[in-house]
Amino acid sequence: MQIAPQPSFIRQPAGARDRPALVLNADYRPLSYMPLSLWPWQEAVKAAFLDRVVVISEYDEVVRSPSMEIRIPSVVVLKDYVRPARHAAFTRFNLFLRDEFACQYCGSRGEMTFDHVLPRARGGRTTWDNVVAACGPCNLHKGSKTLRQAGMRLRKPPQEPSPGELQNIGRKFPPNHLHDSWMDFLYWDAELDA
Ligand SMILES: [Zn+2]
């Protein structure tokens, strides 16, 4: 969501730089888990100023204009519900996310590359069901061979994930920094043992 630029009446207060606001949809769920929907403080303040969000939690820090003083929001809720996308965008990030940042051949994590299951040289296409995350060594070993020729197996058949599936996977990978005021609205791994 883009917020139109507003008059630059707000000065950058010390310490405000690292005060992002968690952005919740009108149903009080995060707009997205991965990456976690966060706005820089300027955007959150603008949105509050324009009455596009309800501020439900704030930081201690304030920003000042000549005429007003606003505490920096730490959690905001959109007033208008944003309908989730029907299809997950086919992006590098989403593909890694679908595969949980793990090599689909050996399961290792770390530096990932993309591998065409049916090599492009053999007509393989760049689609959800033909591209997987692979570590360097596995990718090198497979080369332009088919699975059978390379004697390799996939851990699971690659397919297009739904946006909801991606969100659920994203919940397994919380960002490094989570502000206390966000916790009531986040459910990292919460349902897995239910
Ligand atoms: Zn591997």
Residues whose N, C-alpha, C, O or C-beta is under 5 A from the ligand:
A	BS01	ZN	C103 Y105 C106 G107 S108 C135 C138
